[in-house]
Every structure is written in structure tokens, then in C-alpha cells.
Amino acid sequence: LRNIQFYKPSMAFLALKTRAIDTVSDPEDIMKGERRRIGNVLETIRLDPYSIDHYMLVVKP
């Protein structure tokens, strides 16, 4: 997210691999925490069954 300031996009897509952050906690709790940390999330898309415990976040910079 730090390099987004160089591009001036209207939106960005961020792939969130919850198990890479914490293998013990509930993936949905991790996703909610990351949404709060990131801030301006327009949409959250769960990628199950294709990628278990992965999310795509649509972010407005």
C-alpha cells in the first residue's frame, strides 16, 4: 500500500491471504482487522472455493 501514492489510481485491488498473517486466528477476524487497518475498502470478495481463506479487497486510495 505504500507505493500506491506514486500511481494516482481511482481504485486498487489488494489480495489478502489470511493464513499468511496468522495460522491460528479465524480468517474472517483477520480480514476485518485488516479492513480497519487499511481504511477505505469499497468491497470485500471472498475467494472460496478457489482459494480458501483468501480475500480480494477493492480499495479507494
Phi and psi in degrees as a GROMACS rama.xvg file:
@    title "Ramachandran Plot"
@    xaxis  label "Phi"
@    yaxis  label "Psi"
@TYPE xy
-67.6774  -32.4064  ARG-2
-84.3374  -2.84031  ASN-3
-64.2322  -24.8693  ILE-4
-64.6679  -19.8829  GLN-5
-84.4588  -12.7747  PHE-6
-106.043  -24.5252  TYR-7
56.4421  49.2466  LYS-8
-81.1938  162.158  PRO-9
-86.0473  -22.9565  SER-10
-158.048  164.11  MET-11
-138.084  155.13  ALA-12
-112.912  128.933  PHE-13
-123.601  120.366  LEU-14
-84.4743  128.849  ALA-15
-116.873  113.91  LEU-16
-101.28  96.8235  LYS-17
-64.1825  -35.2433  THR-18
-70.766  -20.1192  ARG-19
-75.8243  -21.3068  ALA-20
-86.0176  -46.0467  ILE-21
-155.781  121.799  ASP-22
-84.857  -12.1984  THR-23
-100.389  -39.8019  VAL-24
-70.9767  161.08  SER-25
-66.3558  128.702  ASP-26
-56.2312  -35.9564  PRO-27
-67.6445  -37.1131  GLU-28
-64.7396  -40.0312  ASP-29
-62.8801  -45.3549  ILE-30
-60.1167  -44.4372  MET-31
-63.3361  -39.7534  LYS-32
-64.6214  -41.3453  GLY-33
-68.6785  -35.764  GLU-34
-60.5447  -43.1633  ARG-35
-64.5149  -41.0981  ARG-36
-67.3303  -40.3903  ARG-37
-73.6244  -42.5114  ILE-38
103.426  -101.288  GLY-39
-80.7062  69.7046  ASN-40
-91.8046  121.562  VAL-41
-82.4745  -36.9548  LEU-42
-153.649  146.183  GLU-43
-121.505  125.701  THR-44
-117.979  121.03  ILE-45
-81.3081  132.563  ARG-46
-95.6613  10.0581  LEU-47
-66.7359  146.651  ASP-48
-88.1513  1.74921  PRO-49
-71.3918  -41.9696  TYR-50
-135.952  104.713  SER-51
-67.9923  134.878  ILE-52
63.6884  27.4326  ASP-53
-116.449  148.992  HIS-54
-134.197  152.55  TYR-55
-113.372  123.527  MET-56
-106.003  129.315  LEU-57
-96.6369  119.553  VAL-58
-120.147  138.126  VAL-59
-101.045  114.924  LYS-60
